[in-house]
């Protein structure tokens, strides 16, 4: 597997965050992952993934704040 990509959305305006995250996810092949870096718990994003991509991803917290949250999102 190649090196895990990182997507830091802390400087991205909020309305562009989810589209950019989903675009990054769509660019993954099965088994590939990226690490999302955010300034808050991305739990709402998790629920959106569950609604729209159920069974297509895994979600692993790597850091849980308080200032930086990191989640590894893998395409299954």
PDB file of N, CA, C and O in Angstrom, chain B, residues numbered from 101:
ATOM      1  N   UNK B 101       0.842  -1.177   0.000  1.00  0.00           N
ATOM      2  CA  UNK B 101       0.000   0.000   0.000  1.00  0.00           C
ATOM      3  C   UNK B 101       0.886   1.238   0.000  1.00  0.00           C
ATOM      4  O   UNK B 101       1.963   1.248   0.595  1.00  0.00           O
ATOM      5  N   UNK B 102       0.415   2.286  -0.679  1.00  0.00           N
ATOM      6  CA  UNK B 102       1.182   3.516  -0.764  1.00  0.00           C
ATOM      7  C   UNK B 102       1.077   4.308   0.542  1.00  0.00           C
ATOM      8  O   UNK B 102       0.309   3.968   1.443  1.00  0.00           O
ATOM      9  N   UNK B 103       1.868   5.362   0.609  1.00  0.00           N
ATOM     10  CA  UNK B 103       1.855   6.221   1.799  1.00  0.00           C
ATOM     11  C   UNK B 103       0.464   6.836   1.983  1.00  0.00           C
ATOM     12  O   UNK B 103      -0.179   7.241   1.015  1.00  0.00           O
ATOM     13  N   UNK B 104       0.020   6.897   3.213  1.00  0.00           N
ATOM     14  CA  UNK B 104      -1.302   7.445   3.507  1.00  0.00           C
ATOM     15  C   UNK B 104      -1.310   8.951   3.264  1.00  0.00           C
ATOM     16  O   UNK B 104      -0.444   9.677   3.752  1.00  0.00           O
ATOM     17  N   UNK B 105      -2.283   9.398   2.517  1.00  0.00           N
ATOM     18  CA  UNK B 105      -2.452  10.826   2.239  1.00  0.00           C
ATOM     19  C   UNK B 105      -3.024  11.536   3.463  1.00  0.00           C
ATOM     20  O   UNK B 105      -3.652  10.917   4.322  1.00  0.00           O
ATOM     21  N   UNK B 106      -2.794  12.839   3.523  1.00  0.00           N
ATOM     22  CA  UNK B 106      -3.337  13.667   4.595  1.00  0.00           C
ATOM     23  C   UNK B 106      -4.181  14.767   3.971  1.00  0.00           C
ATOM     24  O   UNK B 106      -3.788  15.379   2.978  1.00  0.00           O
ATOM     25  N   UNK B 107      -5.337  15.011   4.557  1.00  0.00           N
ATOM     26  CA  UNK B 107      -6.197  16.103   4.115  1.00  0.00           C
ATOM     27  C   UNK B 107      -6.496  16.967   5.340  1.00  0.00           C
ATOM     28  O   UNK B 107      -7.259  16.569   6.220  1.00  0.00           O
ATOM     29  N   UNK B 108      -5.892  18.141   5.383  1.00  0.00           N
ATOM     30  CA  UNK B 108      -6.082  19.078   6.487  1.00  0.00           C
ATOM     31  C   UNK B 108      -7.118  20.103   6.047  1.00  0.00           C
ATOM     32  O   UNK B 108      -6.853  20.917   5.161  1.00  0.00           O
ATOM     33  N   UNK B 109      -8.301  20.068   6.661  1.00  0.00           N
ATOM     34  CA  UNK B 109      -9.375  20.976   6.247  1.00  0.00           C
ATOM     35  C   UNK B 109      -9.553  22.155   7.205  1.00  0.00           C
ATOM     36  O   UNK B 109     -10.530  22.896   7.098  1.00  0.00           O
ATOM     37  N   UNK B 110      -8.631  22.331   8.123  1.00  0.00           N
ATOM     38  CA  UNK B 110      -8.782  23.411   9.107  1.00  0.00           C
ATOM     39  C   UNK B 110      -8.832  24.793   8.461  1.00  0.00           C
ATOM     40  O   UNK B 110      -9.483  25.694   8.989  1.00  0.00           O
ATOM     41  N   UNK B 111      -8.158  24.975   7.331  1.00  0.00           N
ATOM     42  CA  UNK B 111      -8.136  26.284   6.675  1.00  0.00           C
ATOM     43  C   UNK B 111      -9.141  26.371   5.525  1.00  0.00           C
ATOM     44  O   UNK B 111      -9.223  27.399   4.853  1.00  0.00           O
ATOM     45  N   UNK B 112      -9.901  25.308   5.295  1.00  0.00           N
ATOM     46  CA  UNK B 112     -10.899  25.283   4.226  1.00  0.00           C
ATOM     47  C   UNK B 112     -12.198  25.876   4.774  1.00  0.00           C
ATOM     48  O   UNK B 112     -12.590  25.578   5.902  1.00  0.00           O
ATOM     49  N   UNK B 113     -12.865  26.715   3.975  1.00  0.00           N
ATOM     50  CA  UNK B 113     -14.118  27.289   4.465  1.00  0.00           C
ATOM     51  C   UNK B 113     -15.130  26.160   4.674  1.00  0.00           C
ATOM     52  O   UNK B 113     -15.178  25.214   3.887  1.00  0.00           O
ATOM     53  N   UNK B 114     -15.937  26.260   5.732  1.00  0.00           N
ATOM     54  CA  UNK B 114     -16.801  25.144   6.133  1.00  0.00           C
ATOM     55  C   UNK B 114     -17.664  24.547   5.019  1.00  0.00           C
ATOM     56  O   UNK B 114     -17.788  23.324   4.943  1.00  0.00           O
ATOM     57  N   UNK B 115     -18.262  25.364   4.158  1.00  0.00           N
ATOM     58  CA  UNK B 115     -19.148  24.793   3.143  1.00  0.00           C
ATOM     59  C   UNK B 115     -18.414  23.953   2.108  1.00  0.00           C
ATOM     60  O   UNK B 115     -19.039  23.171   1.392  1.00  0.00           O
ATOM     61  N   UNK B 116     -17.088  24.105   2.020  1.00  0.00           N
ATOM     62  CA  UNK B 116     -16.301  23.337   1.049  1.00  0.00           C
ATOM     63  C   UNK B 116     -15.670  22.087   1.653  1.00  0.00           C
ATOM     64  O   UNK B 116     -15.111  21.265   0.928  1.00  0.00           O
ATOM     65  N   UNK B 117     -15.755  21.938   2.971  1.00  0.00           N
ATOM     66  CA  UNK B 117     -15.061  20.823   3.628  1.00  0.00           C
ATOM     67  C   UNK B 117     -15.606  19.465   3.207  1.00  0.00           C
ATOM     68  O   UNK B 117     -14.845  18.628   2.721  1.00  0.00           O
ATOM     69  N   UNK B 118     -16.902  19.225   3.380  1.00  0.00           N
ATOM     70  CA  UNK B 118     -17.450  17.899   3.080  1.00  0.00           C
ATOM     71  C   UNK B 118     -17.282  17.534   1.610  1.00  0.00           C
ATOM     72  O   UNK B 118     -16.889  16.404   1.319  1.00  0.00           O
ATOM     73  N   UNK B 119     -17.566  18.446   0.660  1.00  0.00           N
ATOM     74  CA  UNK B 119     -17.321  18.086  -0.745  1.00  0.00           C
ATOM     75  C   UNK B 119     -15.863  17.703  -1.006  1.00  0.00           C
ATOM     76  O   UNK B 119     -15.601  16.759  -1.751  1.00  0.00           O
ATOM     77  N   UNK B 120     -14.918  18.417  -0.409  1.00  0.00           N
ATOM     78  CA  UNK B 120     -13.499  18.093  -0.621  1.00  0.00           C
ATOM     79  C   UNK B 120     -13.159  16.734  -0.004  1.00  0.00           C
ATOM     80  O   UNK B 120     -12.403  15.956  -0.586  1.00  0.00           O
ATOM     81  N   UNK B 121     -13.713  16.454   1.161  1.00  0.00           N
ATOM     82  CA  UNK B 121     -13.454  15.178   1.830  1.00  0.00           C
ATOM     83  C   UNK B 121     -14.021  14.026   1.004  1.00  0.00           C
ATOM     84  O   UNK B 121     -13.343  13.017   0.806  1.00  0.00           O
ATOM     85  N   UNK B 122     -15.254  14.165   0.521  1.00  0.00           N
ATOM     86  CA  UNK B 122     -15.852  13.102  -0.277  1.00  0.00           C
ATOM     87  C   UNK B 122     -15.131  12.933  -1.614  1.00  0.00           C
ATOM     88  O   UNK B 122     -15.006  11.812  -2.107  1.00  0.00           O
ATOM     89  N   UNK B 123     -14.660  14.022  -2.201  1.00  0.00           N
ATOM     90  CA  UNK B 123     -13.883  13.934  -3.437  1.00  0.00           C
ATOM     91  C   UNK B 123     -12.585  13.157  -3.204  1.00  0.00           C
ATOM     92  O   UNK B 123     -12.194  12.329  -4.027  1.00  0.00           O
ATOM     93  N   UNK B 124     -11.924  13.429  -2.082  1.00  0.00           N
ATOM     94  CA  UNK B 124     -10.700  12.695  -1.735  1.00  0.00           C
ATOM     95  C   UNK B 124     -11.012  11.221  -1.552  1.00  0.00           C
ATOM     96  O   UNK B 124     -10.277  10.364  -2.041  1.00  0.00           O
ATOM     97  N   UNK B 125     -12.103  10.918  -0.848  1.00  0.00           N
ATOM     98  CA  UNK B 125     -12.504   9.524  -0.627  1.00  0.00           C
ATOM     99  C   UNK B 125     -12.768   8.820  -1.962  1.00  0.00           C
ATOM    100  O   UNK B 125     -12.350   7.678  -2.152  1.00  0.00           O
ATOM    101  N   UNK B 126     -13.453   9.489  -2.876  1.00  0.00           N
ATOM    102  CA  UNK B 126     -13.787   8.880  -4.169  1.00  0.00           C
ATOM    103  C   UNK B 126     -12.535   8.574  -4.988  1.00  0.00           C
ATOM    104  O   UNK B 126     -12.556   7.693  -5.846  1.00  0.00           O
ATOM    105  N   UNK B 127     -11.447   9.296  -4.728  1.00  0.00           N
ATOM    106  CA  UNK B 127     -10.197   9.056  -5.441  1.00  0.00           C
ATOM    107  C   UNK B 127      -9.401   7.874  -4.915  1.00  0.00           C
ATOM    108  O   UNK B 127      -8.369   7.520  -5.486  1.00  0.00           O
ATOM    109  N   UNK B 128      -9.865   7.260  -3.837  1.00  0.00           N
ATOM    110  CA  UNK B 128      -9.160   6.118  -3.252  1.00  0.00           C
ATOM    111  C   UNK B 128      -9.546   4.823  -3.944  1.00  0.00           C
ATOM    112  O   UNK B 128     -10.678   4.664  -4.401  1.00  0.00           O
ATOM    113  N   UNK B 129      -8.613   3.913  -4.016  1.00  0.00           N
ATOM    114  CA  UNK B 129      -8.894   2.538  -4.409  1.00  0.00           C
ATOM    115  C   UNK B 129      -9.181   1.736  -3.144  1.00  0.00           C
ATOM    116  O   UNK B 129      -8.851   2.173  -2.041  1.00  0.00           O
ATOM    117  N   UNK B 130      -9.784   0.586  -3.298  1.00  0.00           N
ATOM    118  CA  UNK B 130     -10.060  -0.277  -2.141  1.00  0.00           C
ATOM    119  C   UNK B 130      -8.764  -0.534  -1.382  1.00  0.00           C
ATOM    120  O   UNK B 130      -7.742  -0.873  -1.978  1.00  0.00           O
ATOM    121  N   UNK B 131      -8.816  -0.370  -0.064  1.00  0.00           N
ATOM    122  CA  UNK B 131      -7.651  -0.587   0.785  1.00  0.00           C
ATOM    123  C   UNK B 131      -6.829   0.664   1.021  1.00  0.00           C
ATOM    124  O   UNK B 131      -5.980   0.674   1.913  1.00  0.00           O
ATOM    125  N   UNK B 132      -7.051   1.719   0.252  1.00  0.00           N
ATOM    126  CA  UNK B 132      -6.319   2.965   0.456  1.00  0.00           C
ATOM    127  C   UNK B 132      -7.038   3.830   1.489  1.00  0.00           C
ATOM    128  O   UNK B 132      -8.239   3.686   1.719  1.00  0.00           O
ATOM    129  N   UNK B 133      -6.267   4.735   2.105  1.00  0.00           N
ATOM    130  CA  UNK B 133      -6.817   5.571   3.168  1.00  0.00           C
ATOM    131  C   UNK B 133      -6.256   6.977   3.071  1.00  0.00           C
ATOM    132  O   UNK B 133      -5.266   7.228   2.383  1.00  0.00           O
ATOM    133  N   UNK B 134      -6.910   7.884   3.772  1.00  0.00           N
ATOM    134  CA  UNK B 134      -6.342   9.208   4.006  1.00  0.00           C
ATOM    135  C   UNK B 134      -6.626   9.579   5.451  1.00  0.00           C
ATOM    136  O   UNK B 134      -7.559   9.067   6.071  1.00  0.00           O
ATOM    137  N   UNK B 135      -5.799  10.484   5.980  1.00  0.00           N
ATOM    138  CA  UNK B 135      -5.996  10.978   7.335  1.00  0.00           C
ATOM    139  C   UNK B 135      -6.584  12.374   7.231  1.00  0.00           C
ATOM    140  O   UNK B 135      -5.990  13.280   6.647  1.00  0.00           O
ATOM    141  N   UNK B 136      -7.757  12.522   7.807  1.00  0.00           N
ATOM    142  CA  UNK B 136      -8.435  13.807   7.863  1.00  0.00           C
ATOM    143  C   UNK B 136      -7.986  14.544   9.117  1.00  0.00           C
ATOM    144  O   UNK B 136      -7.991  13.979  10.211  1.00  0.00           O
ATOM    145  N   UNK B 137      -7.600  15.799   8.958  1.00  0.00           N
ATOM    146  CA  UNK B 137      -7.239  16.645  10.091  1.00  0.00           C
ATOM    147  C   UNK B 137      -8.260  17.772  10.155  1.00  0.00           C
ATOM    148  O   UNK B 137      -8.488  18.473   9.169  1.00  0.00           O
ATOM    149  N   UNK B 138      -8.872  17.940  11.326  1.00  0.00           N
ATOM    150  CA  UNK B 138      -9.935  18.920  11.482  1.00  0.00           C
ATOM    151  C   UNK B 138      -9.780  19.632  12.817  1.00  0.00           C
ATOM    152  O   UNK B 138      -9.032  19.186  13.686  1.00  0.00           O
ATOM    153  N   UNK B 139     -10.498  20.751  12.973  1.00  0.00           N
ATOM    154  CA  UNK B 139     -10.412  21.530  14.209  1.00  0.00           C
ATOM    155  C   UNK B 139     -11.541  21.216  15.184  1.00  0.00           C
ATOM    156  O   UNK B 139     -11.658  21.855  16.230  1.00  0.00           O
ATOM    157  N   UNK B 140     -12.375  20.229  14.840  1.00  0.00           N
ATOM    158  CA  UNK B 140     -13.448  19.795  15.737  1.00  0.00           C
ATOM    159  C   UNK B 140     -13.745  18.327  15.440  1.00  0.00           C
ATOM    160  O   UNK B 140     -13.298  17.783  14.430  1.00  0.00           O
ATOM    161  N   UNK B 141     -14.498  17.699  16.326  1.00  0.00           N
ATOM    162  CA  UNK B 141     -14.864  16.300  16.126  1.00  0.00           C
ATOM    163  C   UNK B 141     -15.704  16.183  14.852  1.00  0.00           C
ATOM    164  O   UNK B 141     -16.763  16.804  14.757  1.00  0.00           O
ATOM    165  N   UNK B 142     -15.251  15.404  13.878  1.00  0.00           N
ATOM    166  CA  UNK B 142     -15.992  15.287  12.631  1.00  0.00           C
ATOM    167  C   UNK B 142     -17.122  14.257  12.684  1.00  0.00           C
ATOM    168  O   UNK B 142     -17.430  13.624  11.673  1.00  0.00           O
ATOM    169  N   UNK B 143     -17.737  14.086  13.846  1.00  0.00           N
ATOM    170  CA  UNK B 143     -18.826  13.121  13.987  1.00  0.00           C
ATOM    171  C   UNK B 143     -19.949  13.332  12.966  1.00  0.00           C
ATOM    172  O   UNK B 143     -20.444  12.344  12.425  1.00  0.00           O
ATOM    173  N   UNK B 144     -20.380  14.578  12.671  1.00  0.00           N
ATOM    174  CA  UNK B 144     -21.425  14.734  11.650  1.00  0.00           C
ATOM    175  C   UNK B 144     -21.000  14.173  10.290  1.00  0.00           C
ATOM    176  O   UNK B 144     -21.824  13.641   9.546  1.00  0.00           O
ATOM    177  N   UNK B 145     -19.715  14.295   9.975  1.00  0.00           N
ATOM    178  CA  UNK B 145     -19.197  13.722   8.732  1.00  0.00           C
ATOM    179  C   UNK B 145     -19.316  12.203   8.758  1.00  0.00           C
ATOM    180  O   UNK B 145     -19.669  11.589   7.751  1.00  0.00           O
ATOM    181  N   UNK B 146     -19.023  11.598   9.903  1.00  0.00           N
ATOM    182  CA  UNK B 146     -19.174  10.143  10.037  1.00  0.00           C
ATOM    183  C   UNK B 146     -20.599   9.725   9.701  1.00  0.00           C
ATOM    184  O   UNK B 146     -20.809   8.757   8.971  1.00  0.00           O
ATOM    185  N   UNK B 147     -21.577  10.452  10.233  1.00  0.00           N
ATOM    186  CA  UNK B 147     -22.975  10.100   9.975  1.00  0.00           C
ATOM    187  C   UNK B 147     -23.338  10.291   8.504  1.00  0.00           C
ATOM    188  O   UNK B 147     -24.157   9.549   7.963  1.00  0.00           O
ATOM    189  N   UNK B 148     -22.731  11.280   7.861  1.00  0.00           N
ATOM    190  CA  UNK B 148     -22.965  11.459   6.425  1.00  0.00           C
ATOM    191  C   UNK B 148     -22.350  10.294   5.647  1.00  0.00           C
ATOM    192  O   UNK B 148     -22.965   9.783   4.710  1.00  0.00           O
ATOM    193  N   UNK B 149     -21.147   9.872   6.027  1.00  0.00           N
ATOM    194  CA  UNK B 149     -20.547   8.693   5.390  1.00  0.00           C
ATOM    195  C   UNK B 149     -21.439   7.474   5.586  1.00  0.00           C
ATOM    196  O   UNK B 149     -21.663   6.710   4.647  1.00  0.00           O
ATOM    197  N   UNK B 150     -21.949   7.288   6.800  1.00  0.00           N
ATOM    198  CA  UNK B 150     -22.834   6.137   7.075  1.00  0.00           C
ATOM    199  C   UNK B 150     -24.076   6.182   6.190  1.00  0.00           C
ATOM    200  O   UNK B 150     -24.530   5.146   5.706  1.00  0.00           O
ATOM    201  N   UNK B 151     -24.623   7.368   5.978  1.00  0.00           N
ATOM    202  CA  UNK B 151     -25.835   7.504   5.170  1.00  0.00           C
ATOM    203  C   UNK B 151     -25.560   7.289   3.684  1.00  0.00           C
ATOM    204  O   UNK B 151     -26.372   6.693   2.976  1.00  0.00           O
ATOM    205  N   UNK B 152     -24.401   7.782   3.211  1.00  0.00           N
ATOM    206  CA  UNK B 152     -24.148   7.799   1.774  1.00  0.00           C
ATOM    207  C   UNK B 152     -23.178   6.720   1.297  1.00  0.00           C
ATOM    208  O   UNK B 152     -23.187   6.368   0.118  1.00  0.00           O
ATOM    209  N   UNK B 153     -22.341   6.189   2.192  1.00  0.00           N
ATOM    210  CA  UNK B 153     -21.307   5.220   1.780  1.00  0.00           C
ATOM    211  C   UNK B 153     -21.252   4.026   2.727  1.00  0.00           C
ATOM    212  O   UNK B 153     -20.185   3.444   2.922  1.00  0.00           O
ATOM    213  N   UNK B 154     -22.373   3.657   3.310  1.00  0.00           N
ATOM    214  CA  UNK B 154     -22.410   2.548   4.273  1.00  0.00           C
ATOM    215  C   UNK B 154     -21.747   1.307   3.681  1.00  0.00           C
ATOM    216  O   UNK B 154     -22.029   0.915   2.549  1.00  0.00           O
ATOM    217  N   UNK B 155     -20.857   0.694   4.473  1.00  0.00           N
ATOM    218  CA  UNK B 155     -20.180  -0.524   4.042  1.00  0.00           C
ATOM    219  C   UNK B 155     -18.999  -0.297   3.113  1.00  0.00           C
ATOM    220  O   UNK B 155     -18.364  -1.257   2.678  1.00  0.00           O
ATOM    221  N   UNK B 156     -18.694   0.967   2.801  1.00  0.00           N
ATOM    222  CA  UNK B 156     -17.610   1.268   1.858  1.00  0.00           C
ATOM    223  C   UNK B 156     -16.380   1.875   2.532  1.00  0.00           C
ATOM    224  O   UNK B 156     -15.405   2.209   1.859  1.00  0.00           O
ATOM    225  N   UNK B 157     -16.422   2.021   3.872  1.00  0.00           N
ATOM    226  CA  UNK B 157     -15.330   2.720   4.547  1.00  0.00           C
ATOM    227  C   UNK B 157     -15.143   2.196   5.958  1.00  0.00           C
ATOM    228  O   UNK B 157     -16.035   1.574   6.535  1.00  0.00           O
ATOM    229  N   UNK B 158     -13.952   2.464   6.504  1.00  0.00           N
ATOM    230  CA  UNK B 158     -13.724   2.321   7.940  1.00  0.00           C
ATOM    231  C   UNK B 158     -13.287   3.683   8.460  1.00  0.00           C
ATOM    232  O   UNK B 158     -12.770   4.514   7.714  1.00  0.00           O
ATOM    233  N   UNK B 159     -13.505   3.894   9.751  1.00  0.00           N
ATOM    234  CA  UNK B 159     -13.295   5.198  10.403  1.00  0.00           C
ATOM    235  C   UNK B 159     -12.525   4.938  11.676  1.00  0.00           C
ATOM    236  O   UNK B 159     -13.012   4.234  12.561  1.00  0.00           O
ATOM    237  N   UNK B 160     -11.331   5.493  11.785  1.00  0.00           N
ATOM    238  CA  UNK B 160     -10.493   5.263  12.966  1.00  0.00           C
ATOM    239  C   UNK B 160      -9.951   6.587  13.492  1.00  0.00           C
ATOM    240  O   UNK B 160      -9.193   7.275  12.809  1.00  0.00           O
ATOM    241  N   UNK B 161     -10.349   6.935  14.715  1.00  0.00           N
ATOM    242  CA  UNK B 161      -9.800   8.145  15.328  1.00  0.00           C
ATOM    243  C   UNK B 161      -8.337   7.912  15.675  1.00  0.00           C
ATOM    244  O   UNK B 161      -7.985   6.897  16.274  1.00  0.00           O
ATOM    245  N   UNK B 162      -7.481   8.873  15.289  1.00  0.00           N
ATOM    246  CA  UNK B 162      -6.061   8.842  15.642  1.00  0.00           C
ATOM    247  C   UNK B 162      -5.745   9.882  16.710  1.00  0.00           C
ATOM    248  O   UNK B 162      -4.824   9.697  17.505  1.00  0.00           O
ATOM    249  N   UNK B 163      -6.505  10.973  16.730  1.00  0.00           N
ATOM    250  CA  UNK B 163      -6.357  12.030  17.742  1.00  0.00           C
ATOM    251  C   UNK B 163      -7.738  12.626  17.980  1.00  0.00           C
ATOM    252  O   UNK B 163      -8.496  12.868  17.042  1.00  0.00           O
ATOM    253  N   UNK B 164      -8.052  12.859  19.259  1.00  0.00           N
ATOM    254  CA  UNK B 164      -9.375  13.373  19.631  1.00  0.00           C
ATOM    255  C   UNK B 164      -9.260  14.690  20.389  1.00  0.00           C
ATOM    256  O   UNK B 164      -9.582  14.771  21.574  1.00  0.00           O
ATOM    257  N   UNK B 165      -8.796  15.717  19.686  1.00  0.00           N
ATOM    258  CA  UNK B 165      -8.803  17.071  20.223  1.00  0.00           C
ATOM    259  C   UNK B 165      -7.911  17.273  21.434  1.00  0.00           C
ATOM    260  O   UNK B 165      -7.084  16.419  21.755  1.00  0.00           O
ATOM    261  N   UNK B 166      -8.079  18.391  22.098  1.00  0.00           N
ATOM    262  CA  UNK B 166      -9.187  19.335  21.915  1.00  0.00           C
ATOM    263  C   UNK B 166      -9.015  20.302  20.748  1.00  0.00           C
ATOM    264  O   UNK B 166     -10.005  20.869  20.284  1.00  0.00           O
ATOM    265  N   UNK B 167      -7.790  20.510  20.258  1.00  0.00           N
ATOM    266  CA  UNK B 167      -7.588  21.482  19.177  1.00  0.00           C
ATOM    267  C   UNK B 167      -7.464  20.829  17.817  1.00  0.00           C
ATOM    268  O   UNK B 167      -7.768  21.458  16.803  1.00  0.00           O
ATOM    269  N   UNK B 168      -7.030  19.593  17.771  1.00  0.00           N
ATOM    270  CA  UNK B 168      -6.844  18.904  16.489  1.00  0.00           C
ATOM    271  C   UNK B 168      -7.418  17.496  16.573  1.00  0.00           C
ATOM    272  O   UNK B 168      -7.120  16.735  17.493  1.00  0.00           O
ATOM    273  N   UNK B 169      -8.232  17.179  15.607  1.00  0.00           N
ATOM    274  CA  UNK B 169      -8.831  15.850  15.492  1.00  0.00           C
ATOM    275  C   UNK B 169      -8.272  15.203  14.240  1.00  0.00           C
ATOM    276  O   UNK B 169      -8.171  15.848  13.196  1.00  0.00           O
ATOM    277  N   UNK B 170      -7.907  13.924  14.337  1.00  0.00           N
ATOM    278  CA  UNK B 170      -7.413  13.183  13.174  1.00  0.00           C
ATOM    279  C   UNK B 170      -8.174  11.869  13.069  1.00  0.00           C
ATOM    280  O   UNK B 170      -8.360  11.151  14.052  1.00  0.00           O
ATOM    281  N   UNK B 171      -8.608  11.578  11.846  1.00  0.00           N
ATOM    282  CA  UNK B 171      -9.349  10.356  11.579  1.00  0.00           C
ATOM    283  C   UNK B 171      -8.778   9.720  10.318  1.00  0.00           C
ATOM    284  O   UNK B 171      -8.611  10.380   9.292  1.00  0.00           O
ATOM    285  N   UNK B 172      -8.481   8.427  10.413  1.00  0.00           N
ATOM    286  CA  UNK B 172      -8.080   7.669   9.211  1.00  0.00           C
ATOM    287  C   UNK B 172      -9.350   7.098   8.598  1.00  0.00           C
ATOM    288  O   UNK B 172     -10.076   6.331   9.231  1.00  0.00           O
ATOM    289  N   UNK B 173      -9.602   7.488   7.349  1.00  0.00           N
ATOM    290  CA  UNK B 173     -10.758   6.986   6.602  1.00  0.00           C
ATOM    291  C   UNK B 173     -10.232   6.103   5.494  1.00  0.00           C
ATOM    292  O   UNK B 173      -9.483   6.552   4.626  1.00  0.00           O
ATOM    293  N   UNK B 174     -10.634   4.834   5.530  1.00  0.00           N
ATOM    294  CA  UNK B 174     -10.153   3.843   4.570  1.00  0.00           C
ATOM    295  C   UNK B 174     -11.295   3.391   3.692  1.00  0.00           C
ATOM    296  O   UNK B 174     -12.397   3.140   4.180  1.00  0.00           O
ATOM    297  N   UNK B 175     -11.042   3.284   2.398  1.00  0.00           N
ATOM    298  CA  UNK B 175     -12.042   2.742   1.476  1.00  0.00           C
ATOM    299  C   UNK B 175     -11.928   1.226   1.515  1.00  0.00           C
ATOM    300  O   UNK B 175     -10.843   0.677   1.329  1.00  0.00           O
ATOM    301  N   UNK B 176     -13.051   0.546   1.758  1.00  0.00           N
ATOM    302  CA  UNK B 176     -13.031  -0.916   1.852  1.00  0.00           C
ATOM    303  C   UNK B 176     -13.424  -1.565   0.545  1.00  0.00           C
ATOM    304  O   UNK B 176     -13.458  -2.792   0.451  1.00  0.00           O
TER     305      UNK B 176
END
